[in-house]
Amino acid sequence: MLRTHAASVCLTALLLAGCGGDGGGSSTVVPSTCDYTVCGVLSGHSYVVYEPVTLPANAPLLVLLHGANVGLDSTEAMWHGRAFADRFGYRLVIPQGKGNVWNYGDDIGFLADLIDAVQRDRGPSAGVFVAGWSNGSELSQLFVCDHADHVTAVISLAGPLLRGRTCTPSRPVAVALMAGGNDSVVPIAGGAMGTMGLAEAFTAWQGMMSCDGTTQSSTDSSLMSGTRSTTTVAMGCRAPVQQTLMDIATHAPGWNQTALHGYMQDFFARAAVR
């Protein structure tokens, strides 16, 4: 699915090396103690599903994608996924890559199969939303390239697109790119293993969503204490496209949970109205 299998392996190794200390590195088996609604395995991948006590009919589906060498619980904790699901009425799904790494060649199709399986088993969704970090951020964007029919919007944190990778979404999908200005693992300037920088990826997604070339920017300091965030929204797009740069954040930002969830829900709600 990438330019070469070697490119996929090398980029995976890059993100693995940079993220190894952030999570527990759980294995791809069903957790021995399941504190989610469902703990299962599909195509050799572990996954969990969480459903709030009160879940609306056709509840939207949120999929969280981990970074390399990060476990299920660390992924949930990073995004505060269950709290978001409770607050806004989402069904939450967290899958695990084999060997705790996403393989871009194989796992794009797995993600589509998982979304289909969850909706078949747990009920249809009003929309499907994906949030990914690092290794999972790249997977979230590649998923839009190949399976736009399966997703409404993605939030992609600290993970670039590859230059030269064919990306032709079959329908409009909303894309929000997020990055820390002090990210030394995936620098916002790009270039690592042929990856785009933040500005280049933002421009690429504007082109794919037929935006008119104009933008509007705003700043705030709510997402992360002591950090100014600048969000630039592309105008005239077939689906929302935006980028958010957190000026002194590193590869794994220390979120303000309430502000993060407000940011996510605002973007998802705008994506759903089109």
C-alpha positions as CSV (number, residue, x, y, z in Angstrom):
1,M,0.0,0.0,0.0
2,L,3.0,2.3,0.5
3,R,5.7,2.9,-2.1
4,T,7.6,-0.1,-1.0
5,H,7.3,-2.6,1.8
6,A,10.8,-1.4,3.0
7,A,9.5,2.1,3.4
8,S,6.7,0.8,5.6
9,V,9.0,-1.2,7.8
10,C,11.5,1.7,8.2
11,L,8.8,4.2,9.1
12,T,7.3,1.8,11.6
13,A,10.8,1.3,13.2
14,L,11.2,5.1,13.4
15,L,7.9,5.5,15.3
16,L,8.5,2.4,17.4
17,A,11.9,3.7,18.6
18,G,10.5,7.1,19.5
19,C,7.4,5.9,21.3
20,G,8.7,2.8,23.2
21,G,8.7,4.5,26.6
22,D,5.1,5.8,26.5
23,G,3.1,2.7,27.1
24,G,3.1,-0.8,28.5
25,G,3.6,-2.7,25.2
26,S,0.8,-5.2,25.8
27,S,0.6,-8.4,23.7
28,T,-2.1,-9.1,21.1
29,V,-4.3,-11.3,23.2
30,V,-7.6,-10.7,24.9
31,P,-7.0,-9.0,28.3
32,S,-7.1,-11.6,31.1
33,T,-9.4,-9.2,33.0
34,C,-11.8,-7.4,30.8
35,D,-13.2,-4.1,32.2
36,Y,-14.7,-3.1,28.9
37,T,-18.1,-4.0,27.4
38,V,-16.5,-6.4,25.0
39,C,-12.9,-7.9,24.7
40,G,-12.3,-9.8,21.6
41,V,-9.9,-10.9,18.8
42,L,-10.3,-10.3,15.1
43,S,-7.8,-11.6,12.5
44,G,-5.2,-12.0,15.2
45,H,-5.7,-8.5,16.7
46,S,-7.0,-7.8,20.2
47,Y,-9.7,-5.2,20.4
48,V,-12.0,-3.8,23.1
49,V,-15.4,-2.1,22.9
50,Y,-16.8,0.2,25.5
51,E,-20.5,1.3,25.6
52,P,-21.9,3.8,28.1
53,V,-24.8,2.7,30.3
54,T,-27.1,4.9,28.2
55,L,-26.3,4.7,24.5
56,P,-28.5,6.4,21.9
57,A,-29.7,4.5,18.9
58,N,-27.3,4.6,16.0
59,A,-24.6,6.0,18.4
60,P,-21.5,7.3,16.6
61,L,-18.5,5.1,16.7
62,L,-15.0,6.3,17.9
63,V,-11.9,4.2,17.1
64,L,-8.7,5.1,18.9
65,L,-5.4,4.0,17.2
66,H,-2.3,3.6,19.4
67,G,1.3,4.5,18.7
68,A,4.0,1.9,18.3
69,N,4.7,-0.2,21.4
70,V,1.7,1.2,23.3
71,G,-1.0,-0.9,24.9
72,L,-4.7,-0.7,24.9
73,D,-5.0,0.8,28.4
74,S,-2.3,3.5,27.6
75,T,-4.3,4.4,24.5
76,E,-7.5,4.8,26.4
77,A,-5.7,6.9,29.0
78,M,-4.1,9.2,26.5
79,W,-7.4,10.2,24.9
80,H,-9.6,9.6,28.0
81,G,-11.7,7.6,25.7
82,R,-14.3,6.2,28.1
83,A,-14.9,9.7,29.6
84,F,-15.5,11.0,26.0
85,A,-17.9,8.2,25.2
86,D,-19.8,8.8,28.4
87,R,-20.0,12.6,27.9
88,F,-21.1,12.6,24.2
89,G,-22.8,9.2,23.7
90,Y,-20.3,7.3,21.5
91,R,-19.5,3.6,21.2
92,L,-15.7,3.3,21.8
93,V,-13.4,0.8,20.0
94,I,-9.7,0.4,20.7
95,P,-7.8,-2.2,18.6
96,Q,-4.3,-3.4,19.0
97,G,-1.7,-3.9,16.3
98,K,0.1,-7.2,16.1
99,G,3.4,-6.9,17.9
100,N,2.0,-3.5,19.1
101,V,2.8,-1.9,15.8
102,W,0.5,-1.0,12.9
103,N,1.5,-2.5,9.6
104,Y,0.4,-0.1,6.9
105,G,0.2,-2.8,4.2
106,D,-2.1,-5.1,6.1
107,D,-3.9,-3.2,8.8
108,I,-5.7,-0.7,6.7
109,G,-8.0,-3.6,5.5
110,F,-8.2,-4.9,9.1
111,L,-9.5,-1.6,10.4
112,A,-12.3,-1.7,7.8
113,D,-13.1,-5.2,8.7
114,L,-13.2,-4.3,12.4
115,I,-15.6,-1.4,11.9
116,D,-17.9,-3.7,9.9
117,A,-17.7,-6.4,12.6
118,V,-18.5,-4.0,15.4
119,Q,-21.4,-2.4,13.6
120,R,-22.8,-5.8,12.7
121,D,-22.5,-7.2,16.2
122,R,-23.3,-4.0,18.3
123,G,-25.5,-2.0,16.0
124,P,-25.1,0.6,13.2
125,S,-23.5,3.9,13.8
126,A,-24.5,7.4,12.8
127,G,-20.9,8.1,11.9
128,V,-17.5,6.6,12.3
129,F,-14.7,8.7,13.7
130,V,-11.0,7.8,14.1
131,A,-8.4,9.4,16.3
132,G,-4.8,8.1,16.0
133,W,-1.4,9.0,17.5
134,S,2.0,8.6,15.9
135,N,2.1,5.1,14.2
136,G,-1.7,5.2,14.5
137,S,-1.9,8.7,13.1
138,E,-0.4,7.6,9.9
139,L,-2.8,4.6,9.8
140,S,-5.8,6.9,10.3
141,Q,-4.8,9.0,7.2
142,L,-4.0,6.1,5.0
143,F,-7.4,4.6,6.0
144,V,-9.1,7.7,4.5
145,C,-7.1,7.3,1.4
146,D,-8.3,3.7,0.8
147,H,-11.6,3.3,2.8
148,A,-13.2,6.7,2.8
149,D,-16.6,5.0,2.7
150,H,-16.0,3.6,6.2
151,V,-15.1,6.9,8.0
152,T,-16.6,10.3,8.6
153,A,-13.7,12.1,10.1
154,V,-10.2,11.5,11.5
155,I,-8.0,13.4,14.1
156,S,-4.4,12.6,13.3
157,L,-1.9,13.5,16.0
158,A,1.9,13.5,15.5
159,G,2.0,11.4,12.3
160,P,2.7,12.4,8.7
161,L,1.7,11.3,5.3
162,L,4.4,9.8,3.0
163,R,5.3,11.9,0.0
164,G,4.5,10.1,-3.2
165,R,1.9,7.9,-1.6
166,T,-1.2,7.7,-3.8
167,C,-4.2,9.0,-1.9
168,T,-7.6,9.3,-3.7
169,P,-10.4,9.2,-1.2
170,S,-13.7,7.9,-2.7
171,R,-15.7,10.6,-0.9
172,P,-15.1,13.6,1.3
173,V,-13.8,12.9,4.8
174,A,-13.0,15.5,7.4
175,V,-9.3,15.6,8.5
176,A,-7.8,17.4,11.5
177,L,-4.0,17.3,11.8
178,M,-2.5,17.9,15.3
179,A,1.2,18.3,16.2
180,G,3.5,19.6,18.9
181,G,6.1,22.2,17.9
182,N,8.7,20.5,20.0
183,D,8.1,17.0,18.6
184,S,11.6,15.5,18.1
185,V,10.2,12.1,17.0
186,V,8.1,13.3,14.1
187,P,9.2,16.9,13.5
188,I,6.7,19.3,12.1
189,A,9.2,20.2,9.3
190,G,8.9,16.7,8.0
191,G,11.5,14.8,6.0
192,A,11.9,11.7,8.2
193,M,11.8,8.7,5.9
194,G,10.3,10.8,3.1
195,T,7.4,12.1,5.2
196,M,5.5,15.3,4.8
197,G,5.7,18.1,7.3
198,L,2.6,19.5,9.0
199,A,2.1,22.4,6.6
200,E,2.7,20.2,3.6
201,A,0.2,17.5,4.8
202,F,-2.3,20.3,5.5
203,T,-2.0,21.6,2.0
204,A,-2.3,18.1,0.6
205,W,-5.5,17.4,2.4
206,Q,-6.9,20.8,1.3
207,G,-6.3,19.7,-2.3
208,M,-8.0,16.3,-1.8
209,M,-11.0,18.0,-0.2
210,S,-11.2,20.7,-2.9
211,C,-10.8,23.6,-0.4
212,D,-10.7,27.1,-1.9
213,G,-7.2,28.0,-0.7
214,T,-8.2,30.4,2.0
215,T,-7.8,29.8,5.8
216,Q,-8.8,31.2,9.1
217,S,-6.7,30.9,12.3
218,S,-7.4,31.2,16.0
219,T,-5.3,30.6,19.1
220,D,-6.0,29.5,22.7
221,S,-4.2,27.9,25.6
222,S,-6.8,25.4,26.8
223,L,-5.6,22.1,25.2
224,M,-2.4,21.9,27.2
225,S,-1.4,23.9,30.2
226,G,1.3,26.5,29.3
227,T,1.0,25.8,25.6
228,R,-0.5,28.1,23.0
229,S,-2.4,26.2,20.3
230,T,-3.0,27.7,16.9
231,T,-5.8,26.1,14.8
232,T,-6.0,26.9,11.1
233,V,-9.2,26.0,9.4
234,A,-9.3,25.6,5.6
235,M,-12.3,27.3,3.9
236,G,-14.7,26.2,1.1
237,C,-13.9,22.5,1.5
238,R,-16.1,19.5,0.6
239,A,-15.4,18.3,4.2
240,P,-13.7,20.1,7.1
241,V,-9.9,20.3,7.1
242,Q,-7.8,21.9,9.8
243,Q,-4.4,21.8,11.5
244,T,-3.6,22.5,15.2
245,L,-0.1,23.3,16.2
246,M,0.6,23.2,20.0
247,D,3.7,25.4,20.2
248,I,5.8,23.7,22.9
249,A,4.2,20.3,23.0
250,T,6.3,17.2,22.4
251,H,5.4,13.9,20.7
252,A,2.8,12.9,23.4
253,P,1.0,16.1,24.7
254,G,-0.3,16.2,28.2
255,W,-3.9,17.1,27.4
256,N,-6.4,19.1,29.4
257,Q,-9.2,16.4,29.2
258,T,-12.2,18.7,29.1
259,A,-10.6,21.0,26.4
260,L,-9.5,18.0,24.3
261,H,-12.9,16.4,24.3
262,G,-14.5,19.8,23.4
263,Y,-12.1,20.0,20.5
264,M,-12.8,16.5,19.3
265,Q,-16.6,16.8,19.5
266,D,-16.6,20.2,17.8
267,F,-14.7,18.8,14.9
268,F,-16.7,15.6,14.7
269,A,-20.0,17.5,14.8
270,R,-18.9,19.8,12.0
271,A,-17.8,16.7,10.0
272,A,-21.2,15.1,10.4
273,V,-23.2,18.0,9.1
274,R,-22.6,17.9,5.4
